[in-house]
Amino acid sequence: MADLLQKLARLMRPRADEHDVKQSRVAPAIAFHTLGRPVWTPRDYAALADEGFQRNAVAYRCVRAIAEAAASVPWLLYEGPRELAEHPLLTLLERPNAGQAGPDLFESWFGFLQVAGNAYLEQVSVDGRPRELYVLRPDRMKVVPGASGWPAAYEYAVNGRVTTIRCDAGSGESPVLHMRLFHPLDDHYGMSPLEAAATAIDIHNAAGGWNKALLDNAARPSGALVYKGGEAGANLSDDQFERLKRELADNYTGQANAGRPLLLEGGLDWKPMGLSPKDMDFIGAKNAAARDIALAFGVPPMLLGIPGDNTYANYREANRAFWRASVLPLLGRTARALTRWLAPHYEGGERLRLWYDADAIEALSSEREALWARVGGAGFLSDEEKREAVGYGRVSRPSSSARD
């Protein structure tokens, strides 16, 4: 066994003539561990989506708020310092495929990223030029690492059929853009905010289930039936006990039976049982769990109507913090990833740069007004310098020969 390990170590050690090759020293070890096999997502995506997104109103609203906000912002394209009003890349992002508009596609993209921690975008090319883009479901995607430890292919499985999407072995270019949130314990997949908020989601869902059970039981605290008949220490017979349970379940529970008087016989007495303040603290626990869920997603609780949060002076401040802390970093990261992935397919692609249009965000209008007021009052700046300071280019003026 020791000889085998020594041979493997020698095989993974770079040779003397490979010192100029640009590659990670630890990548071969990662590749050796998973070479040629799909790396399965190490969690139950279906359970996260069901319990976290479909059954929890707070998590659902957080995902929708981030996805809809990020997808509503238009894209800008620059060639060097110059903004391009028209370009095939902008057209592709505006109309990515026959079934979706740009905002629809990116809403799915950002939504999957929040729910799964991973988002996949497939590029369909014709004659080397991207023509269509499609978002792929992350639970159907598997990463296949190559010899360098980086993805060599992706496997997409649906209805028992597996489609392999291979990356270019020479250039490393991939027809799939995989963006993932940081995961400290996984080399290939990201970590969803739902995972970090899983405990809070369970608490919040359990509190909701408690409320539902309370309504099902006539919306009142439970009580106890005390048997006082017969001799001391006597109990109901098994048949009497089962009949009593059936009568209570059939005739005295549920909304239709709320307030119905309980008919007792045979020495039975009803003792109502109230809830102490300690028992009622589940309401505070539910609100605390809701705040933890919002914290995991980076959404201010004030925007979700969660009581007990006074972090921000008003709704406008909370909304601006939401955009600055959660949405804009996500947009910037996506813009850089799309630039790196799509720009090389176009002429002069090394000078192309995608970015988001911050001026189109209504929540940041007060910041723009404050900036314009400060720059406008700077008398030591020329008009051209003021335009550049607020992000606008210089005004092109006709030459003297043209004026003559």
Secondary structure, 3 states (H helix, E strand, C coil): CHHHHHHHHHHHCCCHHHCCCCCCCCHHHHHHHHCCCCECCCCCHHHHHHHHHHCCHHHHHHHHHHHHHHHCCCEEEEECCEEECCCHHHHHHHCCECCECHHHHHHHHHHHHHHHCEEEEEEEEECCEEEEEEEECHHHEEEEECCCCCEEEEEEEECCEEEEEECCCCCCCCCEEEEECCCCCCCCCCCCHHHHCHHHHHHHHHHHHHHHHHHHCCCCCCEEEEECCCCCCCCCCHHHHHHHHHHHHHHCCCHHHCCCCCCCCCCEEEEECCCCCCHHHHHHHHHHHHHHHHHHHCCCHHHHCCCCCCCCCCHHHHHHHHHHHHHHHHHHHHHHHHHHHHHHHCCCHHHEEEEECHHHCHHHHHHHHHHHHHHHCCCCCCHHHHHHHCCCCCCCCCCHHHHC
